[in-house]
Amino acid sequence: MSATSCERGDKPREECGVFGLFAPGHDASRLCYFALYALQHRGQESAGIAAADRGGEIITRRELGLVSQVFSENDLRTLAGELAIGHVRYSTTGANAWENSQPVHVFSGSNGSRRELALAHNGNLINALELHEQLSGEGVQFSSSSDSEIIAAAIAGGPQEQLEDAIAGTMARLRGAYSVVAMTRDRVVAFRDPHGIRPLVLGVLEDRAGAQRYCVASESCALDIIGARYLRDVTPGEIVTLAEDGLRSRMAMPSARGALCIFEYIYFARPDSLMGGERLHAARGRMGAALWREAPVAADLVIAVPDSGNAAARGFARAARLPQDDGFVKNRYVARTFIEPGEELRRHGLRLKFNPIPEVIAGKRLVVVDDSIVRGNTTRQIVGMLREAGASEVHMRISAPPIRHPCHYGIDMSTHEEMIAHGRSIEQIAAELGCDSLHYLSLRGLYEALGVEVAEHCDACFSGRYPVAGSGAATGKLALAGSSPRTG
């Protein structure tokens, strides 16, 4: 196993999570820190917080690393204020460099006006290159290769006097997926693309006197950790303003065909988060039960690939009336590694993340449940380890359809060549993975298990149906060197 294969396993990666709040009477940066801690699963390469007191200077702290590594107690004291936004990031085609960490902090303007702005973004623009060229032609100097800086520069340089007007004008120029939190010295503003591809939720935080303060986050689990109550999703095309006068809403763009990423249900969001009004843990259990109905198999034991396959494995085992056990121990303290293991470790098989338990596995016909396969590297190794531990049969069951198409909206699945399912039959994939049988949950079975409408979600990575016109032509355009825009 090379360092690259350690780094790039079978799981799709999303770029980031965002959080923002306006909370006089609260320690905003501390609340933001813990909210980002809850969103750490959405990005592990960098973290950042921008904070300010009303009317005061915006202070930004951002660095490569996990939330717990980036911020110290002294950092949070330095970031004291009533307003704060935060970001955790996973890079896709963009470099894992400090310059691409967020929030971005810009100070620019036009027509004699100047606007200071900090901004954090989850998503990916398919017209980033075009916007980069337009703004560069207007004299904007970029310091990063992130499309988040493009959004910030367009807003900060907008001719409109009011921030919300500048955001609305910028939204009309953007194409792709974006859920954004931004702040000036006196307000936090959040907005979402008209398709609602990436999630964004609104919550309320009450102080001891009963005053209500509002916050926004990529997922409801970030609200739970700080004691905030989920109110609703930010509507696609909506701008919400959190300020001294409370909560204000404005529909800046007509809501288009709903296209919430279906992978949020399958893998990205935490199982304790709300999606479509339901905890995802229960929905993932139903996906496992649907797998059993579609592809029953004679077996002795159900095991999960931890942790992503846990809920679906329990659902499969209940439906099949089969016992379930832990077949692997997961090393939960392994981050992404760029260290070459060397020939000796490669020869013995570097078990960086999972170690099988032979006493559970030996002699058993196993059903192994996982949520998805992108490249097949890790799945192939898992099947091999189970064989070595004595499994008599290995039947893979995947609680998502085969991934056959690139994502252009902020997930690390950019080329057909990376995908084991592209151009291969299920039988060919099973042979390549070395398992006795393989079944992916059908797209129809997925929607039935989730109880959501096909017309309101993006499933392009499975079906090839992209909700934003021109998405197919975007492949590779952002993977440029130097200061060209990268996914942010």
C-alpha positions in Angstrom: 0.0 0.0 0.0 1.4 3.3 -1.0 1.0 6.6 0.8 -1.4 7.6 -1.9 -3.6 4.6 -1.3 -3.6 5.3 2.4 -4.7 8.8 1.6 -7.3 8.0 -1.1 -9.4 5.1 0.1 -12.8 3.9 -1.0 -14.8 6.7 0.5 -15.9 9.9 -1.3 -14.8 13.0 0.5 -16.7 16.2 0.9 -14.9 19.5 1.0 -16.1 21.2 4.2 -18.6 22.2 6.8 -19.6 25.7 7.8 -21.1 27.4 10.9 -22.1 31.0 11.8 -23.9 32.8 14.6 -24.8 36.2 15.9 -24.9 35.8 19.7 -24.6 38.9 22.0 -24.3 37.7 25.5 -22.5 34.5 24.4 -18.9 33.6 23.8 -19.4 33.3 20.0 -16.0 31.9 19.1 -16.1 29.2 21.8 -19.6 28.1 20.5 -18.2 28.1 17.0 -15.3 26.0 18.1 -17.5 23.2 19.4 -19.9 23.4 16.5 -16.9 22.9 14.2 -15.8 20.0 16.4 -19.2 18.4 15.7 -18.7 19.0 11.9 -15.1 17.6 11.9 -16.2 14.6 9.8 -16.9 17.0 6.9 -13.3 18.1 6.6 -10.0 17.2 8.4 -7.4 19.2 6.5 -7.9 22.7 7.9 -10.1 24.7 10.2 -10.7 28.4 10.8 -12.8 30.9 12.8 -13.5 34.6 12.1 -15.0 36.6 15.0 -15.8 40.2 15.9 -17.6 42.4 18.3 -20.3 44.6 16.8 -18.5 47.4 15.0 -15.1 46.0 15.9 -12.4 44.5 13.8 -12.8 41.1 12.3 -10.1 38.7 13.6 -9.5 35.5 11.7 -7.5 32.4 12.8 -7.1 29.6 10.3 -4.6 26.8 10.0 -4.0 23.3 8.6 -5.0 20.6 10.9 -8.0 19.3 13.0 -10.1 21.7 15.0 -8.5 20.5 18.2 -5.0 21.1 16.8 -5.7 24.5 15.3 -7.2 26.3 18.3 -5.9 26.8 21.8 -7.6 28.4 24.7 -5.5 31.6 24.0 -6.7 31.6 20.4 -10.3 31.6 21.5 -9.7 34.5 23.9 -8.1 36.4 21.0 -11.2 35.7 18.9 -13.6 37.1 21.5 -16.7 38.7 20.1 -20.5 38.4 19.6 -20.3 37.3 15.9 -18.4 34.3 14.5 -18.2 32.1 11.5 -16.2 28.9 11.1 -15.1 26.3 8.6 -13.6 22.9 8.3 -12.1 21.8 5.0 -11.2 18.8 2.9 -9.5 19.7 -0.3 -10.4 17.9 -3.6 -8.6 19.2 -6.7 -7.3 22.2 -4.8 -4.1 22.0 -2.8 -4.1 21.3 0.9 -2.3 24.6 1.6 -2.8 27.4 4.2 -3.8 29.8 1.5 -6.9 27.7 0.7 -8.0 27.4 4.3 -11.1 29.3 5.4 -12.7 31.6 6.4 -11.3 33.9 3.7 -11.0 37.5 4.8 -11.2 40.2 2.1 -11.4 44.0 2.2 -12.2 45.6 -1.1 -14.8 47.6 -3.0 -15.7 49.7 -6.0 -17.3 53.0 -6.8 -15.6 54.6 -3.8 -17.1 52.1 -1.3 -15.2 49.6 0.7 -16.5 46.4 2.4 -14.8 44.1 4.8 -16.0 40.5 4.7 -15.1 37.1 6.1 -16.6 34.1 4.3 -16.8 30.3 4.5 -18.2 28.1 1.8 -19.3 24.5 1.3 -19.6 23.4 -2.3 -18.1 23.9 -5.7 -18.7 26.4 -8.6 -18.7 25.0 -12.1 -18.1 28.5 -13.5 -15.2 29.4 -11.2 -12.7 29.8 -14.0 -14.9 32.2 -15.9 -15.6 34.2 -12.7 -11.9 34.2 -11.8 -11.1 35.7 -15.3 -13.8 38.3 -15.0 -12.8 39.5 -11.6 -9.1 39.5 -12.5 -10.0 41.7 -15.4 -11.6 44.0 -12.9 -8.4 44.3 -10.9 -9.0 41.7 -8.2 -5.8 40.1 -6.9 -6.3 36.5 -5.7 -4.1 35.0 -3.0 -5.5 31.5 -3.1 -6.7 28.8 -5.5 -10.1 28.5 -3.9 -13.4 29.4 -5.5 -14.5 30.6 -2.0 -12.2 33.6 -2.5 -14.0 34.2 -5.8 -17.3 34.4 -4.1 -15.9 36.7 -1.3 -14.2 39.0 -3.9 -17.4 39.3 -5.9 -19.5 40.3 -2.9 -16.9 42.6 -1.4 -16.4 44.4 -4.7 -20.1 44.6 -5.5 -21.4 48.2 -6.2 -24.5 47.7 -4.0 -24.5 49.6 -0.8 -26.3 46.9 1.3 -24.5 43.6 1.9 -27.6 41.5 1.2 -28.0 43.3 -2.2 -24.3 42.6 -3.0 -24.9 38.9 -2.1 -28.0 38.7 -4.3 -26.1 40.3 -7.2 -23.3 37.8 -6.7 -25.7 34.8 -6.5 -27.0 35.7 -9.9 -23.4 35.2 -11.2 -22.7 31.8 -9.5 -23.4 28.4 -11.0 -22.9 25.2 -9.1 -23.3 24.2 -5.4 -22.8 26.7 -2.6 -23.9 26.9 1.0 -22.1 30.0 2.4 -21.8 31.9 5.7 -20.3 35.4 5.7 -19.9 38.1 8.2 -19.2 41.8 8.4 -18.6 43.8 11.6 -22.3 43.9 12.5 -24.1 40.8 11.0 -23.8 37.2 9.9 -25.4 36.3 6.6 -26.0 32.8 5.1 -27.1 31.9 1.6 -27.7 28.7 -0.4 -27.7 28.0 -4.1 -31.2 27.7 -5.8 -30.9 23.9 -6.1 -30.0 23.4 -2.4 -27.3 20.9 -3.4 -25.3 21.2 -0.2 -27.1 21.3 3.2 -27.6 24.3 5.4 -29.8 24.5 8.5 -31.0 27.3 10.8 -31.1 27.1 14.6 -32.0 29.2 17.6 -30.0 29.6 20.8 -31.8 30.9 23.9 -29.9 32.6 26.8 -31.0 32.4 30.4 -33.1 35.6 30.0 -35.0 33.9 27.2 -33.5 36.1 24.4 -33.2 34.2 21.1 -30.1 34.3 19.0 -29.7 32.5 15.7 -27.1 30.3 14.1 -26.6 28.4 10.8 -24.7 25.2 10.2 -24.1 22.5 7.6 -25.8 19.9 9.9 -28.1 19.8 12.9 -25.5 18.0 15.0 -23.6 21.3 15.2 -26.7 22.8 16.8 -27.1 20.0 19.2 -23.6 20.3 20.7 -24.0 24.0 21.6 -27.6 23.6 22.9 -29.3 25.2 20.0 -32.6 24.1 18.6 -33.1 23.2 15.0 -35.7 25.5 13.3 -35.6 24.6 9.6 -33.4 24.3 6.6 -32.3 27.4 4.8 -34.4 27.4 1.6 -32.6 27.0 -1.7 -32.0 30.5 -3.1 -32.6 32.2 0.3 -30.5 34.8 2.1 -30.8 34.8 5.9 -29.4 37.6 8.0 -28.6 37.2 11.7 -28.2 40.6 13.3 -29.2 42.8 16.3 -32.8 42.9 15.1 -33.1 39.1 15.0 -33.6 37.0 11.9 -34.4 38.3 8.5 -35.1 36.3 5.3 -35.0 37.2 1.6 -35.5 35.0 -1.4 -32.7 36.2 -3.7 -33.1 33.6 -6.4 -36.1 31.6 -7.5 -36.0 28.2 -6.0 -35.0 25.8 -8.8 -35.5 22.0 -9.0 -34.5 20.6 -5.6 -31.2 18.8 -5.8 -30.0 18.0 -2.2 -27.1 15.6 -2.5 -28.4 12.1 -1.9 -24.9 11.2 -0.5 -25.7 13.3 2.6 -28.2 10.6 3.5 -25.8 7.7 2.6 -22.5 8.8 4.1 -21.6 12.4 4.6 -23.8 13.6 7.4 -23.5 12.3 10.9 -26.1 9.6 11.8 -27.4 11.8 14.6 -28.1 14.7 12.2 -31.6 15.5 10.9 -32.1 15.3 7.1 -35.6 15.7 5.7 -36.9 15.9 9.2 -35.5 12.5 10.2 -32.4 11.2 12.1 -30.2 9.6 9.5 -29.4 6.6 11.8 -33.0 5.2 11.2 -32.9 5.9 7.5 -29.6 4.1 7.1 -31.0 1.1 9.0 -33.8 0.9 6.4 -31.3 1.0 3.6 -29.7 -2.1 5.1 -33.1 -3.9 5.3 -33.7 -3.0 1.7 -30.4 -4.6 0.8 -31.5 -7.9 2.3 -34.8 -7.8 0.4 -33.0 -7.1 -2.9 -30.1 -9.6 -2.4 -30.7 -12.3 0.3 -27.8 -14.7 0.8 -27.2 -17.8 2.9 -24.8 -16.6 5.6 -23.7 -17.1 9.2 -22.9 -13.6 10.3 -23.3 -10.0 9.4 -20.5 -7.5 10.0 -20.0 -3.9 9.1 -17.1 -2.0 7.7 -16.9 0.5 10.7 -18.1 3.1 11.1 -19.8 4.0 7.9 -21.5 0.6 7.5 -22.8 0.2 11.1 -26.4 1.3 10.8 -27.0 -0.4 7.5 -25.5 -3.6 8.8 -27.8 -3.6 11.8 -30.8 -3.1 9.4 -29.6 -5.9 7.2 -29.1 -8.3 10.2 -32.6 -7.5 11.6 -34.3 -8.1 8.3 -32.3 -11.3 7.6 -32.7 -12.5 11.2 -29.0 -13.2 11.3 -26.5 -12.5 14.1 -24.3 -9.5 13.9 -20.9 -9.0 15.4 -17.8 -6.8 15.2 -15.5 -8.3 12.6 -13.0 -5.5 12.7 -11.3 -3.2 15.2 -11.0 0.2 13.8 -8.1 2.4 14.7 -9.9 5.7 15.4 -6.8 7.7 15.9 -5.4 7.4 12.4 -5.6 10.6 10.3 -4.6 10.9 6.7 -1.0 9.7 6.2 1.5 10.8 3.6 4.3 8.6 4.9 5.5 5.8 2.6 5.1 2.5 4.5 8.2 0.9 3.0 8.6 -2.5 1.3 8.4 -4.5 4.5 5.1 -3.1 5.7 3.8 -3.2 2.2 4.7 -6.9 1.9 2.9 -7.8 5.1 -0.1 -5.6 4.3 -0.3 -2.3 6.2 -3.4 -2.5 8.4 -3.6 1.2 9.1 -7.3 1.6 9.7 -8.9 -1.9 10.3 -7.7 -5.1 11.9 -9.9 -8.2 11.6 -10.8 -10.4 14.6 -10.1 -14.0 13.6 -12.1 -15.5 16.5 -15.2 -13.9 15.1 -14.5 -14.5 11.4 -12.9 -17.9 11.1 -15.1 -20.5 9.3 -18.0 -18.1 8.8 -20.0 -17.2 5.8 -19.9 -13.4 6.1 -22.1 -10.7 4.9 -20.0 -7.5 4.9 -22.0 -4.3 4.8 -20.6 -0.9 3.8 -22.1 2.3 2.5 -20.2 2.9 -0.7 -17.2 2.0 -2.9 -15.5 4.5 -5.1 -12.0 3.2 -6.1 -12.1 -0.3 -4.6 -8.6 0.0 -2.9 -9.8 -0.4 0.6 -12.6 -2.9 -0.1 -10.2 -5.2 -1.9 -7.8 -5.1 1.1 -10.7 -5.7 3.5 -11.8 -8.8 1.5 -8.3 -10.1 1.5 -7.9 -9.6 5.3 -11.1 -11.5 5.9 -9.9 -14.4 3.8 -6.6 -14.4 5.7 -8.6 -14.4 9.0 -10.4 -17.6 8.0 -13.7 -16.4 6.5 -15.1 -19.2 4.4 -17.2 -16.8 2.2 -17.3 -13.0 1.9 -20.5 -11.4 0.5 -20.3 -7.7 0.0 -23.5 -5.6 0.4 -23.3 -1.9 -0.4 -26.1 0.4 0.8 -25.7 2.8 -2.2 -25.9 2.2 -6.0 -22.7 1.9 -8.0 -20.8 5.2 -8.3 -20.2 5.6 -12.1 -20.1 9.4 -12.7 -18.0 12.4 -11.5 -19.3 14.9 -9.0 -18.9 18.6 -9.9 -20.5 19.9 -6.7 -17.9 19.5 -4.0 -17.2 15.8 -3.6 -13.9 14.2 -4.3 -15.1 12.1 -7.3 -13.8 13.9 -10.3 -12.9 11.4 -13.0 -14.4 8.2 -14.4 -11.0 6.5 -14.2 -11.1 6.6 -10.4 -14.4 4.6 -10.2 -14.3 0.9 -10.0 -17.9 0.7 -11.2 -17.4 2.7 -14.3 -17.6 0.5 -17.4 -17.7 -2.7 -15.4 -20.5 -5.2 -14.6 -21.3 -6.1 -11.0 -19.8 -9.6 -11.7 -16.5 -8.0 -13.0 -16.4 -5.7 -9.9 -16.9 -8.7 -7.6 -14.1 -10.6 -9.3 -11.8 -7.6 -9.0 -12.6 -7.2 -5.3 -12.2 -10.9 -4.6 -15.6 -11.4 -2.9 -18.0 -14.3 -3.4 -20.9 -12.0 -4.3 -21.6 -8.3 -4.5 -24.8 -6.4 -4.5 -25.3 -2.6 -4.5 -28.6 -1.2 -3.4 -30.7 -0.1 -6.4 -31.4 3.6 -6.9 -35.1 2.8 -6.6 -34.5 0.9 -3.4 -32.5 3.8 -2.0 -35.3 6.3 -2.5 -37.9 3.9 -1.2 -35.8 3.3 2.0 -35.3 7.0 2.5 -38.9 8.0 1.7 -37.8 11.0 -0.3 -38.6 12.2 -3.8 -36.3 11.6 -6.7 -37.2 15.0 -8.2 -35.9 16.8 -5.1 -32.4 15.3 -4.9 -29.1 15.1 -6.9 -28.1 11.5 -7.7 -25.8 12.4 -10.6 -22.9 10.2 -9.3 -25.2 7.2 -9.8 -27.4 8.2 -12.7 -25.4 10.8 -14.6 -28.3 13.3 -14.4 -26.8 16.6 -13.4 -29.2 19.3 -12.0 -27.1 22.3 -13.1 -26.8 22.8 -16.9 -23.3 22.6 -18.2 -22.0 20.5 -15.3 -20.6 17.8 -17.6 -18.4 20.3 -19.4 -16.8 21.3 -16.1 -14.7 18.2 -15.7 -11.1 19.1 -15.3 -11.5 22.8 -15.9 -10.7 23.8 -12.3 -7.6 21.5 -11.9 -5.2 24.2 -12.9 -1.9 25.4 -11.5 -0.9 28.6 -9.9 -3.7 31.0 -8.9 -6.5 29.4 -10.9 -9.5 28.6 -8.9 -9.8 25.3 -7.1 -12.7 23.7 -5.3 -13.1 25.3 -1.9 
